[in-house]
Amino acid sequence: MNNLRMKKAYFNTTQIDLVKYNNNIVNIKRALTASEIDIEDVGPMYEIILPNGKQIEAFKDELTLIK
């Protein structure tokens, strides 16, 4: 999932305050950098834009890329 800037994906999470967005299509804005997160510890994460325009961070396994 490299170079996903502004790609679309389905979002699915277990985070209780975000489950209302499950199965929604989101825009992937950019990958977070090693200076922002501990990639070795948590793995790749992305800044995404929810359908309501809110921007949040998501784990790679919360996103299913739409081809």
PyMOL commands that set and color helices and strands:
alter all, ss='L'
color gray80, all
select helices_A, chain A and resi 19-21+39-42+60-62
alter helices_A, ss='H'
color red, helices_A
select strands_A, chain A and resi 7-11+24-31+45-49+55-59+63-65
alter strands_A, ss='S'
color yellow, strands_A
deselect
rebuild
show_as cartoon
